[in-house]
């Protein structure tokens, strides 16, 4: 069984990306007697990935667990925002980097059972190099067909320049 991406060519000569899923059929002796393949046009998926990568916002997904929100995925531009690659993250990664002045307020907004349909918070977050950035964190809850919370989709945006400017105006 093989799954891979490939490029296919239309009759007019243009190409498009596909996801291929190929399975081998074996005889009783284990010899391959046929291969069956399915190809899916993934042009829209590739375009969406390109837009997400170009966005200044980090897009992320969380699973709603019984004890906590579990980190699932973040767009690759997470590294530009926080200094951490998505592969370096886990469910505790985010908690450990909240500023001590903001942690209690932010964590209280994420206590189980998580059922907030929409949440917007701003808080300080520690970058990999140790400095803090102000982050705008916006989340939307996704429910299953029965109305149960299952996932959270969100975005993080660096709003440090705006917050610092507001602080200067207050002074």
N, C-alpha and C positions, 0 to 999 in steps of 0.2 A: 504494500500500500504506500503510495507516494503522493504528497501534496506539495505543490510548488507553484510559483508565479512564472508566467511566460508572456511573451508578446505574440499576438496573432495578427495576420494580415487579412484585410477585407478584399473583396473582388476589385474594388477601386484602387487598391494599393496602400491605403492608409492602415496604420497599425493601432492596436488597442491592447491594454493589459488584461490578462486573464489569470484566474486562479484555477489550476489544474488539479484534479483529484483522480489518480489512476490506480486501479486495483488489478492485480494479476490473478488469473484463474488457473488453478493447478489440476493436473490429473492425479490419479491415485498414487502415482510414483513420485509426486512432487514436481514434475516437470511443468513449466509454464505452457499452457495451451492457448491462452488468449489474454488480452489486456482490455479492460473496459475503462474508459475515461470520461469524465465530465468536466466541462470548461465553463467558467462563469466570467462574464465581462465585469471587471472591477474598476472601470473607468471612474465612476462616481466616487468610489472609495478612495482611489488615488488622488482625485482632486480635493476631496475633503481633507486628506492627510496633508496635502500641500498647503491648504489654507490654515490648518491648525498650526503647522510648523512656522508659518509666516506671521502668526498672530503674536502680539506682545503679551497676551494673556496665556497663562498656563491653564490647560483644560485637564480636569482630573475626574476619576470615578471612584466611588466608595461603595462597598457592600454594607447593607444594614444588617449587622449581626445582633444577636440577643444581648451581648455584653457591651458592644462598642461598634463604631463605624470602622470597617476594615478597608485598608488601602488596596485598591485594585490596579490602578493605572494612572499615569500622568504623561502629558505630552512631552516630547523631547526638549522643548524650550524651558523646562524646569531647571535645567542646569544654568541657563543664562540668568534666570531670576534668583536662584538660591545657591548656586555653586554645586548642587548635587544632581547627579544623573538619576533618571527614573529607576535604574537598576539598583541604586544604593538606598532606596526607600523601603519602608515597611510601615505598619500601622503605628508604631511608637515614634518613628522618625519625626513626624510633625509635632507631636506633643512636647518632645524634648527641646524644641527650638523656639517655643513661645517665650516672649519676654516675661520675667517674673511679675511685672506689674499688670500684665494682661492675662496671664494663664488661667486664673480662677474664673474670670468672667467668660473667657472663650470656651474653656472646658465645660462650664455649667450649661452652655448653649448646646452642647453635644452629648448630653447624658441620655442613656437608654431609658425607656424605649424612644428611639429617634422617630419623630413623626411630624417634624416641621416641613411644611410644603415649600417654604422659601425662607432663606436666612441670608442676611448680609451683615458682615462684621468687618471692622478694621482693627488691626492690632500690629504689634511689632513682632518681627520674626527674625531669628538669628541666621544670617548668611553663613555659608561654610567658612569664610575667612574671619568670622567673629563679629562683624559689624551687624547692626540691626537695620532692617528695612521696614517701612510701613506697608502692610499688605491689605488690600481689599479682597475679601473672601466672600464669594457669592455662591450659594448652593440651592439646587432645586431637587426635590424628592421625586423619585419615580416609584409608582405603585404598580402591583400586579393587577390582574383582572378582578381579583376579589377585594382590591383596595388596600392590601397590606404593603407597607413600605419594603422595598427590595434594594433599591440603589439610590445613590445620590450623585448627581452630575454637578460639577462646579467649575469655578475659575478663580485664579489668583492673579492679581494685578499689582504691580509695585506703584504705590501712590505716595512714596516718600517725598518727592518734590512738592506735591500739593500740600501735604501735611506740614512740611517745614515752612512753606510760604504762609499758610494760615497761622502758624505759631508766631512768625515774624509780625504779621498784621496785629495780632493780639497784644504783642509787646509794645 
